[in-house]
Amino acid sequence: MKSTLKSLFDDGICPFEDIVPRDPQYRAINQKISGEKRYFIGKMSPDDTRRFEELEKLYSESTSIYACDCFIYGFRLGASLMIEVLIDGK
């Protein structure tokens, strides 16, 4: 098994790609979103459809940036907690 540090170095750890929420509502909500998207695309002109898909792409990019910042914050917070435990644990 590859070490965690080696996996980080080799880009083998991709939290954004590896995390799949286990909350049962997650799949149901995403199915509803897909249904609504199909509904609206079915009513749109080709130009509106293109713009709608571009909007969806922008939302995805924004969410990805936010998720990355949340991951970094959580990692730093966890590391800070470990440092505090190790320093104050004497």
TITOR-85209 format. One line per field, with one value per residue: y, x, z of N, C-alpha, C, CB in turn; residue in three letters. Coordinates in steps of 0.1 Angstrom, whole numbers, plus 5000, padded with zeros to 4 digits. Glycine has a CB too. Example, Ala and Ser with C-alpha at 12.3 -4.5 7.8 and 13.67 -1.06 7.14 Angstrom:
n.yy <- 4943, 4978
n.xx <- 5132, 5128
n.zz <- 5078, 5071
ca.yy <- 4955, 4989
ca.xx <- 5123, 5137
ca.zz <- 5078, 5071
c.yy <- 4967, 5000
c.xx <- 5132, 5129
c.zz <- 5078, 5079
cb.yy <- 4955, 4994
cb.xx <- 5113, 5141
cb.zz <- 5090, 5057
residuo <- ALA, SER
! end
This chain:
n.yy <- 4988, 5022, 5050, 5077, 5102, 5098, 5093, 5118, 5134, 5122, 5130, 5112, 5113, 5126, 5144, 5159, 5144, 5119, 5119, 5110, 5119, 5102, 5106, 5099, 5117, 5130, 5117, 5117, 5145, 5153, 5138, 5152, 5177, 5171, 5163, 5187, 5203, 5190, 5195, 5224, 5227, 5215, 5234, 5255, 5277, 5269, 5287, 5297, 5273, 5268, 5289, 5284, 5259, 5269, 5285, 5266, 5253, 5274, 5275, 5250, 5253, 5274, 5261, 5241, 5255, 5266, 5242, 5233, 5253, 5249, 5223, 5229, 5247, 5230, 5210, 5226, 5234, 5209, 5202, 5223, 5217, 5192, 5201, 5217, 5198, 5181, 5199, 5210, 5188, 5178
n.xx <- 5008, 5005, 5021, 5006, 5018, 5033, 5012, 4999, 5019, 5021, 4997, 4976, 4957, 4926, 4905, 4881, 4872, 4870, 4852, 4820, 4789, 4771, 4747, 4713, 4696, 4711, 4714, 4687, 4681, 4699, 4688, 4664, 4673, 4684, 4661, 4647, 4665, 4664, 4637, 4636, 4655, 4642, 4623, 4636, 4652, 4678, 4699, 4694, 4696, 4723, 4734, 4724, 4737, 4763, 4760, 4756, 4781, 4797, 4787, 4795, 4823, 4826, 4817, 4836, 4859, 4852, 4849, 4875, 4888, 4874, 4884, 4911, 4910, 4899, 4919, 4941, 4931, 4928, 4955, 4965, 4952, 4964, 4991, 4987, 4978, 5001, 5021, 5010, 5005, 5025
n.zz <- 5000, 4992, 5007, 5025, 5022, 4999, 4981, 4982, 4970, 4944, 4934, 4940, 4958, 4958, 4972, 4965, 4943, 4954, 4976, 4983, 4993, 5019, 5028, 5025, 5013, 4994, 4969, 4961, 4960, 4939, 4918, 4915, 4908, 4883, 4869, 4869, 4854, 4829, 4823, 4821, 4800, 4779, 4773, 4764, 4740, 4715, 4719, 4745, 4759, 4756, 4770, 4795, 4801, 4802, 4825, 4844, 4843, 4853, 4879, 4888, 4887, 4906, 4929, 4931, 4937, 4961, 4976, 4976, 4991, 5015, 5022, 5025, 5047, 5066, 5068, 5077, 5102, 5115, 5115, 5131, 5155, 5161, 5165, 5187, 5206, 5208, 5217, 5241, 5254, 5272
ca.yy <- 5000, 5034, 5059, 5089, 5113, 5094, 5095, 5133, 5138, 5117, 5133, 5100, 5116, 5137, 5145, 5163, 5133, 5107, 5120, 5108, 5119, 5090, 5110, 5094, 5128, 5135, 5112, 5122, 5159, 5154, 5134, 5163, 5187, 5166, 5164, 5201, 5207, 5184, 5203, 5237, 5226, 5211, 5246, 5266, 5278, 5265, 5297, 5297, 5261, 5270, 5298, 5276, 5250, 5277, 5289, 5254, 5251, 5284, 5271, 5239, 5259, 5281, 5251, 5234, 5264, 5266, 5229, 5233, 5262, 5242, 5213, 5235, 5252, 5218, 5204, 5234, 5233, 5196, 5202, 5231, 5209, 5182, 5208, 5221, 5186, 5177, 5209, 5212, 5174, 5175
ca.xx <- 5000, 5013, 5020, 4997, 5026, 5036, 4999, 4997, 5029, 5017, 4983, 4968, 4946, 4918, 4893, 4869, 4867, 4868, 4841, 4806, 4781, 4764, 4733, 4703, 4689, 4720, 4710, 4673, 4682, 4705, 4678, 4654, 4680, 4685, 4648, 4644, 4673, 4658, 4624, 4639, 4662, 4632, 4615, 4645, 4658, 4691, 4708, 4692, 4702, 4738, 4737, 4720, 4748, 4774, 4757, 4758, 4795, 4802, 4783, 4804, 4836, 4825, 4816, 4849, 4868, 4847, 4852, 4889, 4890, 4869, 4893, 4924, 4907, 4898, 4932, 4949, 4925, 4932, 4970, 4967, 4948, 4974, 5002, 4984, 4978, 5014, 5028, 5004, 5003, 5036
ca.zz <- 5000, 4990, 5019, 5023, 5017, 4985, 4974, 4980, 4960, 4931, 4931, 4941, 4968, 4953, 4981, 4958, 4935, 4962, 4986, 4979, 5005, 5022, 5032, 5015, 5006, 4984, 4956, 4958, 4956, 4926, 4908, 4913, 4900, 4869, 4863, 4866, 4843, 4817, 4821, 4815, 4787, 4770, 4770, 4760, 4726, 4715, 4725, 4760, 4764, 4756, 4781, 4808, 4803, 4806, 4838, 4852, 4843, 4862, 4892, 4891, 4889, 4918, 4939, 4932, 4944, 4975, 4982, 4978, 5003, 5027, 5025, 5030, 5060, 5075, 5070, 5086, 5115, 5120, 5118, 5143, 5167, 5165, 5171, 5201, 5215, 5210, 5224, 5254, 5260, 5280
c.yy <- 5012, 5043, 5071, 5100, 5110, 5097, 5110, 5138, 5134, 5121, 5121, 5102, 5128, 5137, 5149, 5152, 5121, 5107, 5119, 5108, 5107, 5093, 5106, 5105, 5133, 5130, 5117, 5137, 5160, 5148, 5145, 5174, 5183, 5167, 5178, 5207, 5202, 5192, 5216, 5237, 5223, 5223, 5257, 5266, 5273, 5275, 5298, 5285, 5262, 5278, 5292, 5267, 5257, 5282, 5277, 5251, 5261, 5280, 5259, 5244, 5266, 5271, 5243, 5243, 5265, 5253, 5228, 5241, 5256, 5231, 5218, 5240, 5240, 5212, 5213, 5234, 5220, 5196, 5211, 5224, 5199, 5189, 5212, 5209, 5182, 5186, 5210, 5198, 5170, 5176
c.xx <- 5009, 5011, 5011, 5006, 5030, 5023, 4997, 5007, 5026, 5003, 4973, 4956, 4939, 4905, 4880, 4863, 4863, 4856, 4828, 4797, 4772, 4749, 4723, 4696, 4698, 4716, 4696, 4674, 4688, 4696, 4668, 4660, 4681, 4672, 4644, 4652, 4668, 4645, 4627, 4646, 4652, 4624, 4623, 4649, 4672, 4701, 4706, 4697, 4717, 4741, 4734, 4732, 4760, 4772, 4760, 4773, 4801, 4799, 4792, 4818, 4837, 4825, 4829, 4859, 4865, 4851, 4867, 4893, 4886, 4879, 4906, 4921, 4906, 4911, 4941, 4944, 4929, 4947, 4972, 4963, 4958, 4987, 4999, 4984, 4992, 5023, 5023, 5002, 5015, 5033
c.zz <- 5000, 5003, 5015, 5017, 5002, 4976, 4972, 4970, 4946, 4927, 4931, 4950, 4962, 4961, 4973, 4949, 4943, 4972, 4979, 4991, 5007, 5026, 5021, 5007, 4994, 4970, 4951, 4953, 4942, 4915, 4905, 4905, 4886, 4862, 4860, 4855, 4830, 4813, 4814, 4802, 4776, 4765, 4764, 4745, 4727, 4722, 4740, 4766, 4766, 4768, 4795, 4811, 4808, 4821, 4848, 4853, 4853, 4877, 4897, 4894, 4903, 4930, 4942, 4940, 4958, 4983, 4985, 4990, 5016, 5032, 5031, 5044, 5070, 5078, 5079, 5100, 5122, 5124, 5130, 5156, 5171, 5170, 5185, 5210, 5218, 5219, 5239, 5261, 5270, 5295
cb.yy <- 5000, 5042, 5063, 5093, 5114, 5080, 5089, 5140, 5133, 5102, 5140, 5088, 5119, 5134, 5154, 5175, 5129, 5104, 5134, 5095, 5131, 5082, 5126, 5085, 5139, 5131, 5096, 5121, 5167, 5146, 5121, 5168, 5189, 5152, 5158, 5210, 5202, 5169, 5204, 5245, 5216, 5201, 5250, 5266, 5293, 5262, 5311, 5298, 5249, 5276, 5311, 5269, 5242, 5289, 5294, 5241, 5253, 5297, 5266, 5229, 5268, 5290, 5240, 5231, 5279, 5269, 5218, 5238, 5276, 5237, 5205, 5247, 5260, 5208, 5203, 5249, 5235, 5185, 5208, 5244, 5202, 5175, 5220, 5228, 5175, 5175, 5223, 5219, 5164, 5183
cb.xx <- 4990, 5009, 5034, 4991, 5039, 5040, 4988, 5000, 5043, 5019, 4982, 4976, 4951, 4915, 4895, 4873, 4877, 4880, 4843, 4804, 4772, 4771, 4733, 4693, 4687, 4734, 4710, 4664, 4690, 4718, 4671, 4649, 4694, 4690, 4638, 4646, 4688, 4655, 4617, 4648, 4673, 4623, 4608, 4658, 4657, 4696, 4705, 4677, 4698, 4743, 4728, 4707, 4750, 4776, 4743, 4751, 4801, 4796, 4768, 4804, 4841, 4813, 4805, 4855, 4868, 4832, 4847, 4897, 4884, 4855, 4896, 4928, 4894, 4888, 4939, 4949, 4909, 4929, 4977, 4958, 4934, 4978, 5005, 4970, 4970, 5021, 5028, 4991, 5002, 5048
cb.zz <- 5012, 4977, 5024, 5036, 5025, 4984, 4981, 4994, 4964, 4931, 4917, 4945, 4982, 4938, 4992, 4949, 4924, 4970, 4993, 4970, 5004, 5033, 5034, 5022, 5015, 4987, 4956, 4970, 4966, 4926, 4913, 4927, 4906, 4869, 4873, 4879, 4845, 4818, 4834, 4825, 4788, 4775, 4782, 4768, 4721, 4701, 4719, 4763, 4754, 4743, 4780, 4806, 4791, 4797, 4840, 4845, 4829, 4859, 4893, 4879, 4878, 4919, 4936, 4918, 4937, 4976, 4973, 4966, 5001, 5025, 5012, 5021, 5060, 5069, 5056, 5080, 5114, 5110, 5106, 5141, 5164, 5152, 5162, 5201, 5208, 5196, 5218, 5253, 5250, 5277
residuo <- MET, LYS, SER, THR, LEU, LYS, SER, LEU, PHE, ASP, ASP, GLY, ILE, CYS, PRO, PHE, GLU, ASP, ILE, VAL, PRO, ARG, ASP, PRO, GLN, TYR, ARG, ALA, ILE, ASN, GLN, LYS, ILE, SER, GLY, GLU, LYS, ARG, TYR, PHE, ILE, GLY, LYS, MET, SER, PRO, ASP, ASP, THR, ARG, ARG, PHE, GLU, GLU, LEU, GLU, LYS, LEU, TYR, SER, GLU, SER, THR, SER, ILE, TYR, ALA, CYS, ASP, CYS, PHE, ILE, TYR, GLY, PHE, ARG, LEU, GLY, ALA, SER, LEU, MET, ILE, GLU, VAL, LEU, ILE, ASP, GLY, LYS
! end
